[in-house]
Amino acid sequence: MGKTQKIFLCILILCATLNAYDNQDSSADLPNTQKNEGYGVAQIREKQKLIRAKSGQYVGVGIGGFEVKKDYNNQNQINTPMILSLKTGVQTFFNKNIGIRGFFGLDMGTGLLNYYFSKDPSKSFYSMLSLGIDMIAEFPLSRSYKHFLGAFVGIGGGATIYTDNDNFSLFKNAVYAAGLMIEGGITLSIFVKHRIEFGLKILPTSKSLLNNKRFETSLMPYVMYNYKF
């Protein structure tokens, strides 16, 4: 079983567990007006309360990685640095299922910490600042509307820098790139305030966006935890 299949299996098991837990006490949590059909005043108030609870400021932290292909000492070197991702912004939901969020992100990593668990002789460093907007679409996993599963897609601008101790020395020969940044993935919201994301980013230094035969990066998979205040 591949890594992607294992991730999806874990998500399905977690969703099933949350749904079973909520179904046990959903009758006690929901007001009587929500048990009946129609849209009464109390039900409308509950929906507005949920929308307000899902909207607001958030902060996130995650880890990811991508493959770097570059020219090092006249040879093609491949490295997979471990990336620390930080993210913050404001999200607004229009209803219980659809929302948008603005984000300001920082991704940074070094070849000294990489998924090959080997020493990087070039002592490389990568960093990206990004600013953009995501659209979120999700559906509740139970009648209590405490947990949601969905997807997100976003677009923004990113400014990156990559440097090492050889061909891409800082200031003089470092790789500077600014351009389009695209992201998307699966999102799981737990008790409204806690959100787990499994995403994928297309970086400005991606081969499809950066015209540089001496340096390129792959797509960046990542996992992130967000907390909404």
C-alpha positions in Angstrom: 0.0 0.0 0.0 1.4 3.4 -1.1 1.8 6.5 1.1 -1.1 8.2 -0.5 -3.4 5.3 0.0 -2.3 5.1 3.7 -3.1 8.8 4.2 -6.6 8.4 2.7 -7.2 5.3 4.8 -6.3 7.2 8.0 -8.6 10.1 7.0 -11.5 7.7 6.4 -11.0 5.9 9.7 -10.8 9.3 11.6 -14.0 10.5 9.8 -15.8 7.3 10.7 -14.7 7.6 14.3 -15.9 11.2 14.6 -19.2 10.4 12.9 -19.9 7.5 15.3 -19.0 9.6 18.3 -21.3 12.5 17.2 -24.2 10.2 16.4 -24.2 8.9 20.0 -25.1 12.3 21.5 -26.4 14.3 18.5 -29.9 14.2 19.8 -28.7 15.8 23.1 -26.6 18.5 21.3 -29.1 19.7 18.8 -32.1 21.9 19.8 -35.6 20.6 19.2 -36.1 23.0 16.3 -33.2 21.4 14.4 -34.9 18.0 14.7 -37.9 19.2 12.8 -38.1 19.9 9.1 -38.3 23.5 7.9 -36.4 26.6 8.8 -37.6 28.1 12.0 -36.1 31.1 13.7 -34.0 29.0 16.1 -32.6 27.0 13.3 -31.6 30.1 11.4 -29.9 31.5 14.5 -28.0 28.2 14.9 -26.7 28.4 11.3 -25.6 32.0 11.7 -23.9 31.0 15.0 -22.0 28.2 13.1 -21.0 30.5 10.3 -19.6 33.0 12.8 -17.8 30.2 14.7 -16.1 29.0 11.4 -15.0 32.5 10.5 -12.1 34.4 12.0 -8.3 34.6 12.3 -6.2 31.4 12.1 -2.6 30.3 12.4 -1.0 27.2 11.1 2.2 25.2 11.2 3.2 22.2 9.1 6.0 20.2 7.5 6.6 19.4 3.9 9.3 18.7 1.3 10.3 18.8 -2.3 13.0 17.6 -4.6 15.7 20.0 -5.7 17.7 19.4 -8.9 20.7 21.7 -9.4 24.1 22.0 -10.8 26.7 21.5 -8.1 30.4 21.2 -8.9 29.6 20.6 -12.5 27.4 17.7 -11.6 23.7 17.2 -11.3 22.8 17.0 -7.6 19.4 15.9 -6.2 18.3 16.8 -2.6 15.0 16.7 -0.7 15.1 19.3 2.1 12.6 19.2 4.9 10.4 22.3 4.9 8.9 24.1 7.9 5.6 25.9 6.8 4.0 28.7 8.8 0.7 30.3 7.7 -1.7 32.9 9.1 -4.7 34.9 7.9 -8.4 35.4 8.1 -11.1 33.0 6.8 -14.8 33.9 6.1 -17.6 31.4 5.5 -20.6 32.4 3.5 -22.6 29.4 4.7 -21.8 26.2 6.5 -20.1 24.7 3.4 -18.4 27.4 1.4 -15.7 29.8 2.5 -12.6 31.7 1.5 -9.5 32.6 3.4 -6.6 35.0 2.8 -3.2 33.8 3.8 0.4 34.9 4.4 2.8 32.1 4.4 6.5 31.4 5.1 8.2 28.2 3.9 11.8 27.6 4.8 14.2 24.7 4.9 17.8 23.6 4.6 19.5 20.6 3.0 21.1 19.8 6.3 17.7 18.4 7.3 16.5 16.3 4.4 14.4 13.2 3.8 17.4 11.3 2.4 18.9 11.5 6.0 22.3 12.3 4.4 24.7 15.3 4.8 24.2 18.0 2.2 27.7 19.1 1.1 26.3 22.3 -0.4 24.7 23.5 2.9 21.7 24.8 0.9 18.9 27.1 2.2 15.5 27.7 0.7 12.8 30.2 1.7 9.5 31.4 0.3 7.2 34.2 1.3 3.7 33.9 -0.2 0.5 35.9 -0.2 -2.8 34.7 -1.6 -6.4 33.4 -1.2 -7.9 29.9 -0.8 -11.4 28.7 -1.5 -12.8 26.0 0.8 -15.7 23.7 0.1 -16.6 21.1 2.8 -19.5 19.1 4.1 -20.5 18.0 7.6 -19.7 14.5 8.8 -22.6 14.4 11.2 -25.8 16.2 12.1 -24.0 18.0 15.0 -22.0 20.1 12.4 -18.9 19.8 14.6 -16.7 18.1 12.0 -16.3 18.8 8.3 -14.4 17.1 5.4 -13.7 18.9 2.2 -11.2 20.4 -0.2 -9.4 23.6 -0.8 -7.7 25.3 -3.7 -5.7 28.5 -3.7 -3.6 30.9 -5.8 -1.2 33.6 -4.9 2.2 35.1 -5.4 5.4 33.9 -4.0 8.9 35.3 -3.6 11.7 32.7 -3.1 15.4 32.6 -2.5 17.8 29.6 -2.8 21.4 29.7 -1.8 24.3 27.3 -1.2 28.1 27.4 -0.7 29.0 26.8 -4.4 27.2 27.8 -7.6 24.4 29.7 -5.8 26.3 31.8 -3.2 24.3 34.3 -1.2 23.7 37.8 -2.8 25.9 37.2 -5.8 24.6 34.0 -7.4 21.6 33.0 -5.3 18.4 32.0 -7.1 15.8 34.7 -6.7 12.4 34.0 -8.1 9.0 35.7 -7.8 5.8 34.5 -9.5 2.7 32.3 -9.3 2.1 29.9 -6.4 -0.7 27.4 -6.5 -1.9 25.1 -3.7 -4.7 22.6 -3.1 -5.6 19.5 -1.1 -7.9 17.9 1.4 -9.0 19.5 4.7 -10.5 18.0 7.8 -12.1 20.3 10.4 -12.5 19.0 13.9 -14.7 20.8 16.5 -14.7 23.8 14.1 -11.5 25.3 15.6 -9.0 22.6 14.6 -8.2 22.0 10.9 -5.8 19.4 9.4 -4.7 19.8 5.8 -3.0 17.5 3.3 -1.9 19.7 0.5 0.3 20.2 -2.6 2.0 23.4 -3.7 3.3 24.4 -7.1 6.3 26.7 -6.2 7.6 29.7 -8.3 10.8 27.7 -8.7 8.9 24.7 -10.2 10.2 23.4 -13.5 7.0 24.5 -15.3 7.3 28.1 -14.1 11.1 28.8 -13.8 13.2 28.8 -16.9 16.5 27.7 -15.4 18.4 24.7 -16.6 20.7 24.8 -13.6 18.1 24.8 -10.9 14.5 23.5 -10.5 12.2 22.2 -7.8 9.4 19.6 -7.8 5.9 19.9 -6.4 5.8 20.3 -2.6 3.5 17.9 -0.6 2.8 19.0 2.9 0.7 18.4 6.0 -0.5 21.3 8.2 -2.4 22.0 11.4 -4.5 25.2 11.6 -6.1 26.7 14.7 -8.9 29.2 14.4 -9.1 31.8 17.2 
